[in-house]
Amino acid sequence: MRKFLFLTILSFLMLIPAAQAQDYFLKDQGPFNPDIPSPEAYLEYPIGSQHTRHDMMVAYFKMLAQVSDRATIETYGKTHEGRKLVMLTISTPANLQNLETIKAEHLKYVDPKQSPSAYESLPIFIQLGYNVHGNEPSGGEAALLTAYTLVASNNPEVLNYLENGIIMIDPTINPDGRDRHTQWANQYKANPLVSDPMDAEHWEAWPRGRTNHYWFDLNRDWLLGINPESRGKLKWYHQWYPNVVTDFHEMGTNSTYFFEPMKPIGSLDPIMPKENYEDLNNLFATYYEDALNGIGSFYYTKESFDGTYPGYGSSYPDLQGLWRFYLNRRVPAAMSKKLLLERSPFRLPSETNTLPVWQRYRLRGNKGTLRKYQQDFFKSAVNEKAPTGYAAYTFNKGTDGNRMKAFIDKLLLHEIEVYKSGDQYSVPLAQPQRRMVQSFFELIKAIVIRYSMMPLLGVLLIFTMFLTEGKTRNPGGTPVTSTDGITNVKNVPQSGYAYLMGLERLQRPSCFVSFAVQGHSGKCCF
């Protein structure tokens, strides 16, 4: 098996924001195509000397796609504030020209009805996701360096990665939050730099940049899919089903460096396969362990973090047959602190140790391992009996059709199969998305209670659905492919005085607001 690329991306997770930052990361990756501008040349400042706005990151990615036949760019959504969510796809020109054919062959491995076995024959799909928390900014800067290296380098190692992989880079999952933080950090950066932790630069004002426009933590939204950032990314996931997903984060100055595996799983009956959170994690963790030991750096060893909640960006891919890797690095957000740490004898682990990982540990044979795992994941979803013994769940709208419509929208967002027979809807467990069906319908027997895991206490409780479990493997009915026509709007007789509405139904508050927006007055009684 040829040298493979999986850990290449970790070479670029780190940032040292000194004037020579770009050279630090690129010195061993050349030679580079001189016709392709580097991030520093394009932005006209060294990476790390200030925070890069999202629009400049998108502009740089568009430029790479224009000047190089190794890259293409697509827009997969927009944020609440109208910022584009983009994905830069990088590979060899031949792979990109045949991308639709490669994709079609790749998707056969996630179709339980098919059984391809040429696991090593296709390039592997790797998706790099950065900056879901807007004020963890180094990920976005690292995405710029990663993209440039993969697009412009003619290093034999990099060329080998491109031959064997199709890399998809999402530089900023949360652009609204990132730009909110970027504005603050650049506005309060002092000259000379101030290292006082009480300085305004180091105390980002509320609501800070972690969350999106509506202060929603997007790293808790993968299950319910409330926000356009999440919905766009979920749709993208189900179009591609990449083999590998990375999830990059930052944590406080006093932390070290986290890579999986996490602490013992918090669920009594984990939905995700044990092969994922033990076998695969333990396999790849050895590469990081050796690299960090090589520089005498500290790192986590299963002390914390939990991947139970399927709404995490580092957990949802697990329920799609992907192998994801969650990394959390010790980085203070303020640039002056970063500069001071750069002069420390022990630089940030992610800035020094992961750079040579791909050079020292060229993964052999893991391309087939990952693809075979993904195939087995979806086949087992259909062929293995659910632990509960149930074969399907059936529900009806009760007295609120809009509430049921919203619930079915969540199911369809995750490609869950839903069938309609008369006034009832059924969801069989024997389907490719069985683990997502379990996430929605099963009540949790035992779980470590944390604020971010509360949705697991029963999605049905949110929508107050009337549910029955059944033993029939295929309840039958017509497949539901959209929410159109689930509810019918009825005309209300005109009133000469007022309208009374109870607020117990899902859309009643929205209706009340709509009246107010149109200039009508109203009152709420409790």
VOGU-3710 file (C-alpha; in Angstrom, 3 decimals, decimal comma):
1> mrkflfltil> 0,000/0,000/0,000  1,332/3,400/-0,980  2,037/6,030/1,628  -1,197/7,514/2,742  -2,231/10,932/3,853  -4,604/10,734/6,739  -2,545/12,625/9,282  -1,201/15,201/6,870  -3,806/17,676/7,896  -2,530/17,711/11,441
11> sflmlipaaq> 0,692/19,190/10,157  -1,211/22,396/9,577  -3,427/22,642/12,634  -0,873/24,759/14,435  -0,042/28,432/14,140  2,963/30,395/15,365  2,015/34,014/14,764  5,466/35,462/14,321  6,726/37,219/11,237  8,247/33,976/10,008
21> aqdyflkdqg> 5,126/31,917/10,722  4,531/30,935/7,114  8,138/29,851/6,571  7,989/27,799/9,754  5,257/25,603/8,338  6,254/25,564/4,698  10,008/25,053/4,934  9,816/21,257/4,557  6,887/21,142/2,152  8,447/22,555/-1,020
31> pfnpdipspe> 9,168/23,110/-3,753  6,138/25,321/-4,370  4,606/26,544/-7,592  5,686/30,219/-7,764  2,580/31,116/-9,761  0,282/30,355/-6,816  0,249/33,106/-4,155  0,782/32,035/-0,571  -1,584/33,215/2,167  0,966/35,782/3,286
41> ayleypigsq> 1,441/37,143/-0,236  -2,311/37,310/-0,844  -3,323/38,787/2,519  -0,251/41,051/2,752  0,453/40,116/6,352  2,051/37,084/8,028  -0,346/34,364/9,129  -0,956/34,878/12,842  -0,005/38,544/12,985  -3,695/39,403/12,928
51> htrhdmmvay> -6,980/37,568/12,610  -8,242/36,914/9,086  -11,826/37,877/8,229  -14,027/35,188/6,764  -14,563/37,030/3,473  -10,786/37,149/2,949  -10,537/33,418/3,590  -13,267/32,741/1,039  -11,581/35,073/-1,440  -8,278/33,234/-1,027
61> fkmlaqvsdr> -9,958/29,869/-1,567  -11,690/31,179/-4,689  -8,353/32,410/-6,004  -6,771/28,974/-5,450  -9,611/27,341/-7,407  -9,096/29,825/-10,240  -5,333/29,540/-10,625  -4,893/25,805/-9,962  -6,323/22,674/-11,549  -5,905/20,895/-8,202
71> atietygkth> -8,801/22,715/-6,511  -12,497/23,439/-6,950  -14,804/25,379/-4,645  -18,494/25,114/-3,884  -20,931/26,982/-1,647  -22,992/24,622/0,495  -25,003/27,193/2,432  -25,253/30,635/3,996  -25,288/31,839/7,578  -27,982/33,893/9,310
81> egrklvmlti> -25,965/37,004/8,421  -25,575/35,980/4,778  -21,963/34,795/4,828  -21,149/31,981/2,441  -20,288/28,513/3,714  -17,718/27,076/1,324  -15,915/23,801/0,718  -12,589/23,670/-1,126  -11,953/20,271/-2,743  -8,321/19,409/-3,460
91> stpanlqnle> -6,832/16,445/-5,301  -4,982/15,654/-8,519  -6,383/17,143/-11,729  -7,281/13,620/-12,892  -9,197/12,857/-9,693  -11,108/16,128/-9,902  -12,000/15,573/-13,550  -13,420/12,162/-12,614  -14,869/13,270/-9,296  -18,477/12,353/-10,058
101> tikaehlkyv> -17,438/8,860/-11,166  -15,262/8,396/-8,076  -18,088/9,671/-5,885  -20,565/7,223/-7,418  -18,199/4,310/-6,778  -17,503/5,552/-3,256  -21,224/5,762/-2,403  -21,664/2,087/-3,265  -19,856/1,298/-0,015  -22,539/3,070/2,036
111> dpkqspsaye> -25,374/1,293/0,219  -26,240/-1,900/2,126  -27,750/-3,393/-1,031  -24,380/-3,403/-2,775  -21,180/-5,268/-1,906  -18,136/-3,798/-3,671  -14,849/-5,145/-2,358  -12,073/-3,146/-4,045  -11,392/-1,250/-0,829  -7,987/0,087/-1,877
121> slpifiqlgy> -8,922/1,115/-5,410  -10,488/4,523/-4,781  -9,033/7,690/-3,253  -10,253/8,177/0,277  -12,469/11,167/1,104  -11,246/13,386/3,962  -13,178/16,378/5,254  -11,356/18,946/7,378  -13,708/21,099/9,457  -12,477/24,179/11,309
131> nvhgnepsgg> -13,818/26,931/13,530  -17,243/25,676/14,619  -16,561/27,899/17,618  -15,849/31,334/16,216  -13,436/32,428/18,935  -11,178/29,405/18,449  -9,569/31,130/15,480  -6,357/29,262/14,724  -8,292/26,595/12,813  -9,291/29,031/10,098
141> eaalltaytl> -5,728/30,320/9,766  -4,474/26,750/9,617  -6,975/25,998/6,843  -5,295/28,668/4,703  -1,859/27,093/5,137  -3,241/23,596/4,584  -4,972/24,596/1,367  -1,909/26,391/0,018  0,391/23,467/0,760  -1,877/20,926/-0,908
151> vasnnpevln> -2,553/23,135/-3,928  0,898/24,601/-4,547  3,447/22,094/-3,265  5,265/19,748/-5,638  6,781/17,777/-2,791  6,595/14,027/-3,622  4,860/13,360/-0,303  2,148/15,930/-0,989  1,670/14,642/-4,533  1,206/11,172/-3,091
161> ylengiimid> -1,507/12,456/-0,750  -3,371/14,002/-3,634  -3,155/10,831/-5,673  -4,638/8,745/-2,868  -7,054/11,209/-1,352  -9,696/13,821/-2,035  -9,423/16,482/0,659  -12,353/18,796/1,356  -11,602/21,850/3,494  -14,307/23,791/5,317
171> ptinpdgrdr> -12,331/26,758/6,704  -15,027/28,213/8,961  -18,157/26,357/10,016  -19,273/29,396/12,043  -18,410/32,523/9,997  -20,727/34,859/11,919  -19,089/34,016/15,234  -15,602/34,079/13,760  -16,024/37,564/12,318  -17,493/38,825/15,596
181> htqwanqyka> -14,370/37,588/17,376  -12,052/38,768/14,582  -13,397/42,302/14,842  -12,814/42,334/18,594  -9,302/40,870/18,488  -8,057/43,110/15,684  -9,677/46,194/17,203  -8,068/45,751/20,618  -4,665/44,496/19,483  -2,122/46,897/20,919
191> nplvsdpmda> 1,204/48,077/19,515  3,408/47,130/21,243  1,574/43,925/22,151  0,183/43,649/25,674  0,512/40,386/27,573  -1,491/41,456/30,641  -4,330/38,895/30,899  -6,655/41,653/32,130  -6,138/43,719/28,978  -9,239/44,260/26,814
201> ehweawprgr> -7,734/42,181/24,013  -7,868/39,107/26,242  -11,395/39,750/27,560  -13,742/39,451/24,624  -17,053/41,155/25,376  -20,383/39,344/25,503  -21,703/37,598/23,483  -18,193/36,749/22,314  -17,563/34,793/19,139  -18,083/31,193/20,204
211> tnhywfdlnr> -21,701/31,038/19,044  -23,446/31,992/15,810  -25,677/34,987/15,090  -28,400/33,821/17,480  -25,864/32,820/20,145  -26,414/29,137/19,351  -23,497/26,776/19,928  -23,297/25,101/16,523  -21,327/22,234/18,031  -24,569/21,145/19,724
221> dwllginpes> -26,789/21,449/16,664  -25,954/18,419/14,520  -28,905/16,393/15,835  -31,721/18,954/15,797  -30,393/20,932/12,821  -31,964/24,244/13,784  -29,561/26,679/12,124  -28,736/27,124/8,416  -25,044/26,429/9,077  -25,896/22,999/10,462
231> rgklkwyhqw> -28,571/22,196/7,904  -26,254/23,035/5,037  -23,481/20,872/6,432  -25,830/17,956/7,154  -27,074/18,036/3,573  -23,457/18,038/2,402  -22,587/15,063/4,629  -25,344/12,956/3,124  -24,244/13,816/-0,383  -20,655/12,680/0,148
241> ypnvvtdfhe> -20,287/10,412/3,222  -16,541/11,063/3,570  -14,408/8,363/5,169  -12,675/10,692/7,605  -13,824/13,881/9,341  -11,637/16,021/11,561  -12,950/18,413/14,191  -10,477/21,068/15,341  -10,897/23,032/18,580  -8,979/25,179/21,062
251> mgtnstyffe> -9,006/25,252/24,842  -7,455/27,289/27,638  -3,871/28,325/28,240  -3,413/25,901/31,141  -4,504/22,855/29,160  -2,230/20,607/27,138  -3,164/18,778/23,918  -6,100/16,454/23,439  -6,452/13,724/20,888  -8,765/10,744/21,022
261> pmkpigsldp> -9,598/8,325/22,588  -11,823/10,108/25,078  -12,730/9,092/28,616  -14,847/5,917/28,996  -18,075/6,419/27,100  -20,919/7,902/29,162  -23,787/5,832/27,778  -24,853/2,481/29,204  -25,729/1,208/25,708  -23,632/3,150/23,178
271> impkenyedl> -25,232/3,478/19,768  -21,971/3,882/17,898  -20,002/0,669/17,248  -17,252/-0,257/19,639  -14,871/-0,600/16,691  -15,104/3,147/16,252  -14,467/4,520/19,710  -11,972/1,841/20,700  -10,296/0,065/17,798  -9,916/2,907/15,300
281> nnlfatyyed> -9,221/5,561/17,921  -6,582/3,439/19,604  -4,989/2,607/16,263  -4,450/6,195/15,186  -3,742/7,557/18,668  -0,388/5,760/18,729  0,935/8,080/16,025  0,172/11,161/18,089  1,474/9,600/21,255  4,858/8,845/19,701
291> alngigsfyy> 5,119/12,294/18,142  4,305/14,135/21,377  6,639/11,923/23,369  9,347/12,807/20,891  9,333/16,449/21,986  8,582/15,798/25,665  5,171/17,399/25,492  2,158/16,774/27,702  -1,128/15,437/26,366  -4,423/13,985/27,526
301> tkesfdgtyp> -4,800/10,261/28,208  -8,569/9,682/28,386  -9,097/12,070/31,312  -12,019/13,985/29,835  -14,319/14,777/26,929  -17,255/12,652/25,900  -18,636/11,657/22,500  -22,034/10,324/23,567  -24,253/13,170/22,392  -24,947/12,801/18,621
311> gygssypdlq> -25,294/16,564/18,250  -21,542/17,125/18,512  -19,547/17,738/15,351  -17,161/15,089/16,622  -19,955/12,543/17,274  -22,428/12,912/14,439  -19,967/11,542/11,845  -19,622/8,418/13,999  -23,290/7,701/13,316  -22,696/7,962/9,571
321> glwrfylnrr> -20,036/5,275/9,304  -17,287/7,876/9,178  -14,195/7,915/11,297  -13,787/11,285/12,883  -10,944/12,626/14,967  -11,503/15,294/17,603  -8,487/17,455/18,453  -8,336/20,220/21,022  -5,210/22,291/21,366  -3,948/24,595/24,062
331> vpaamskkll> -4,049/28,055/22,544  -4,884/31,411/24,097  -6,827/33,514/21,627  -4,897/36,733/22,116  -2,063/37,349/19,682  0,325/38,829/22,225  0,086/35,697/24,378  0,711/33,542/21,342  3,870/35,463/20,552  5,133/35,022/24,101
341> lerspfrlps> 4,389/31,313/24,029  6,195/31,006/20,722  9,390/32,014/22,503  8,806/29,461/25,257  11,095/26,407/25,421  7,984/24,245/25,142  5,989/25,536/22,222  2,406/24,535/21,867  2,330/20,798/21,160  0,203/21,132/18,059
351> etntlpvwqr> 2,674/23,667/16,679  5,678/21,369/16,786  4,886/17,729/17,205  2,227/17,119/14,601  4,274/18,687/11,821  6,377/15,561/11,230  3,665/13,015/12,046  2,827/12,347/8,446  6,531/12,069/7,626  7,323/9,563/10,354
361> yrlrgnkgtl> 4,085/7,586/10,284  3,002/7,052/6,696  -0,104/5,040/7,173  -0,138/1,864/5,162  -3,284/-0,150/4,535  -5,600/2,159/6,460  -7,402/3,374/3,364  -8,981/-0,047/2,955  -9,561/-0,371/6,702  -11,608/2,814/6,801
371> rkyqqdffks> -13,643/2,008/3,718  -14,368/-1,544/4,895  -15,452/-0,189/8,290  -17,869/2,229/6,642  -19,367/-0,534/4,514  -19,808/-2,856/7,506  -21,390/-0,008/9,476  -24,282/0,438/7,048  -24,763/-3,265/6,388  -25,013/-3,964/10,116
381> avnekaptgy> -27,629/-1,215/10,436  -29,921/-3,182/8,148  -28,994/-6,755/9,015  -28,557/-6,695/12,805  -31,513/-6,654/15,148  -31,925/-3,530/17,259  -31,055/-4,032/20,956  -34,578/-3,036/22,018  -36,145/-5,861/20,015  -38,424/-3,395/18,251
391> aaytfnkgtd> -38,629/-3,365/14,465  -40,379/-0,026/13,882  -41,874/3,036/15,548  -45,302/4,379/14,615  -46,738/7,792/15,489  -49,515/10,165/14,521  -49,987/13,902/14,616  -52,297/14,028/17,588  -53,900/17,467/17,707  -50,992/19,469/16,256
401> gnrmkafidk> -50,095/18,753/12,649  -47,396/21,435/12,564  -45,590/19,808/15,457  -45,545/16,513/13,587  -44,407/18,288/10,422  -41,448/19,773/12,302  -40,585/16,357/13,724  -40,658/14,678/10,306  -38,479/17,488/8,961  -35,821/16,466/11,497
411> lllheievyk> -36,040/12,845/10,419  -35,737/13,635/6,719  -32,818/15,979/7,374  -30,856/12,915/8,501  -32,027/10,766/5,570  -34,188/8,625/7,880  -36,776/6,564/6,021  -40,370/7,491/6,954  -43,554/5,860/5,645  -47,164/7,042/5,699
421> sgdqysvpla> -50,228/4,843/5,910  -53,524/6,659/6,442  -53,077/9,095/9,329  -50,117/7,216/10,781  -46,410/7,461/10,107  -43,882/4,703/10,707  -40,095/4,536/10,890  -38,507/1,080/10,497  -35,285/0,280/12,313  -33,942/-1,919/9,495
431> qpqrrmvqsf> -32,576/0,949/7,423  -29,159/2,539/6,758  -29,863/5,302/9,302  -30,804/2,906/12,109  -28,444/4,594/14,578  -30,116/7,936/13,933  -33,520/6,307/14,432  -32,270/5,084/17,811  -31,006/8,569/18,645  -34,453/10,019/18,029
441> felikaivir> -36,754/7,360/19,429  -35,011/5,488/22,214  -35,112/6,794/25,751  -31,772/6,807/27,487  -31,284/4,219/30,233  -28,229/5,756/31,804  -26,186/8,779/30,862  -23,810/11,254/32,415  -26,002/14,348/32,677  -24,410/17,412/31,136
451> ysmmpllgvl> -26,005/20,538/29,730  -24,990/19,621/26,196  -26,555/16,178/26,413  -30,010/17,133/27,581  -31,571/16,638/24,097  -30,775/12,951/24,455  -33,374/12,640/27,184  -35,914/12,064/24,436  -36,363/14,060/21,271  -39,943/12,844/21,298
461> liftmflteg> -40,531/14,801/24,508  -39,698/17,988/22,632  -42,339/17,310/20,008  -44,752/15,453/22,312  -45,411/12,755/19,736  -47,769/9,840/20,389  -45,545/6,818/19,845  -46,064/3,074/19,645  -43,378/0,458/19,182  -43,933/-2,495/16,883
471> ktrnpggtpv> -42,421/-5,858/16,041  -43,248/-5,725/12,321  -40,032/-5,264/10,383  -41,688/-3,430/7,477  -44,918/-1,664/8,517  -45,566/-0,652/4,912  -46,990/2,542/3,523  -45,893/5,241/1,093  -42,377/6,698/1,456  -42,338/10,280/2,753
481> tstdgitnvk> -39,800/12,424/0,894  -40,820/15,934/1,987  -43,015/17,737/4,483  -45,153/19,310/1,773  -48,834/18,557/2,262  -48,510/17,168/5,779  -50,666/19,971/7,106  -53,364/21,981/5,367  -53,946/25,621/6,201  -57,598/26,348/6,836
491> nvpqsgyayl> -59,180/29,755/6,396  -60,428/31,316/9,612  -63,761/33,191/9,509  -63,255/36,920/9,670  -63,881/38,498/13,053  -65,189/41,969/13,604  -63,560/42,284/17,002  -60,687/39,931/17,935  -59,181/36,449/17,619  -58,350/34,169/20,518
501> mglerlqrps> -55,483/31,697/20,233  -54,081/29,216/22,682  -50,301/28,956/22,681  -50,102/25,188/23,163  -49,549/24,466/19,470  -46,149/24,768/17,814  -46,893/27,574/15,362  -49,141/29,700/17,572  -46,333/31,938/18,885  -45,121/32,469/15,299
511> cfvsfavqgh> -48,626/33,359/14,246  -48,888/35,889/17,072  -45,587/37,495/16,026  -46,761/37,610/12,405  -49,835/39,617/13,470  -47,623/42,016/15,397  -45,246/42,510/12,443  -48,229/43,439/10,274  -49,175/46,167/12,725  -51,940/44,440/14,664
521> sgkccf> -52,026/44,751/18,420  -52,274/41,775/20,726  -51,933/40,680/24,310  -50,786/37,503/26,026  -52,576/36,131/29,065  -50,968/33,519/31,312
//
